[in-house]
Amino acid sequence: MSTTWVIARTTVGEALRRKILNAFLFVGIIMLILTFAFSTFAPREELTLIKGMGLGIISLAGIFISIILAINLIPTEIEKRTIYTILSKPVRRHEFLLGKYFGAIGTVLINIGLMSLAFVIVVAIKPNQGLAGALPLFKGIAMIYLQLVLLCSLAIFFSTFLSPLVNFFLTFSLFVIGNLSSFTQDLAKVNHNPLVKGFFTAIHFLVPNFGNFQFQNPLINPSVVVEREAMLLMSNTIYALVYAAVLMILAILVFDRREV
Amino acid sequence: MPAIEIKGLTKQYPVRLKREAVNAVDNLNLTVEQGEIFGFLGPNGAGKTTTIKTLLGLIYPTTGEAYVLGAPAGDISVKHRIAYLPEEPYFYEHMTAREVVSFYAQLFGRKRADAARRADELLDLVGLKADSTKTVRQFSKGMKQRVGIAQSLINDPELLFYDEPTSGLDPISHRDIRDLIVHLKTQGKTIFLSSHQLTDVELVCDRVSIMDRGVLKRMGRVDELVSGGQVEIVATGLENGLREKIQSAAQHSEFADGRAVILQPDDDAAVGQIVDMIRAGRGHVVSITPKRKRLEDIFVETVTERILVSPTGGNGASANGNGASLTTSESGVGNAAASKETSKQ
């Protein structure tokens, strides 16, 4: 575990210096601060708009940071040959892979954390909000983070055998399809052709259900009440962790036989 | 127990869009004893790095077996006892030299403070103490190579794989690293040295092997390979009849200005035969000088032999092992003779 931790820590250190990721973070924070300018609307609408935009910005920046970071982690190590000196040390391949993965989700956490800080400050300084009014937003931010953890797992799994370019399009496509999970489920239900039905059913069950983690609505609109909210958050957490674990086990199996 | 044992190792890579495979390494048999410096030579594309990567468990053999310190190649327990310096090592460039070496030390399970202490010791040893807080990005190639050497010594390894450790270095760095390799040998370390610096190899190695297109062409002790050269006999006062006799008996002879330069194999009987003929013919032996071969000559002979004989004459690894079909000998002596004949043609 200590080896994994050492690699994870180094991965975070390196990732935090990547200019392209910092550009997404910077743009994200600037846009979050700019939402403060929406003061021309009625206070209620203004808050709805700021919260909706804020969560959207964090999610979008997080998606790009996660994909760009995760698709490159393993290929860059191979291309730059840093992996040779690491794997010639007493480091098991799964320790290396998990170290990179934990480094990736640690980096995403730091990025999301910084954007969230800016977002919460923007919301908290609005009249009648304060910190207490902003705190419930963390439920939405936590769901976004779990979604990104799952996205990183998917990208790292593909990175063990695909080039970064192919991986980018595949991961991004699956993310979009995974967000339309209820739609693919409906298509499977209404279709009578067994082939088409089987196809959409397979997509619905195999592709991670990224749509599960969209928790913005009850946070933006106070009128929307989620029944058994705690249960929903818990089941989403378990779903993300189990799915990520399965993807990482598959990634380890592939990477263990991969020639570097 | 040998430090390295390779039995019938073959590594094939598929050729894209073709149904054939390329043998990067073809049926390699090799043993490296503990405590020796073993030179692993060959032109680019000979299969040296592929062999080293197989021994480290970075890639897997197609067929055959490889053992390092008695365990199968890639065994994690053995990695505590070995080290690897790749050709042109790359490090995380945002880190300082101290952080880099400390990072690698932590991969051996050392605590942070202990790893930092070990990093300081090693950076001092390789002459980077004053630059230990600079980022690797600011380093020259020679300095990076020194960081590479430092990271290879963290675990006080029994066996070191050095791939082109002196490539592209300035003379001072070059000499320092060569001296370090000799120093490591005095400590009883085994070093598997892949290098194109044949002068260094000749100076520091006990044994060498020469690979070409994935095939082991020659292997033996350096002193044995470079001996078995020729002896130059210079004589004067040779009459025409004697000249003809010498021409037919000698391996090579030249006559000019009343002076004869005769080359014979480095063999007492062969040299004695010519000397006796000169004396019997009332000639005068001016000098007898052994002409010692250099490792570079052996290397060039071995590699150019392929270029002269190969039906394709091309470079690179052999497809399905058909290309490099020249004889492979572990003694090197038989091959040396064969290659001489080839080079005379």
Interface residues (C-beta under 8 A of the other chain):
Chain A: S2 T3 V6 I7 T10 G13 E14 R17 K80 R81 T82 I83 Y84 T85 I86 L87 S88 K89 P90 V91 R92 R257 E259 V260
Chain B: K53 L56 G57 L58 I59 Y60 I76 S77 K79 H80 I82 A83 Y84 P86 E88 P89 Y90 F91 Y92 H94 M95 F103 Y104 Q106 L107 F108 G109 G148 Q151 F161
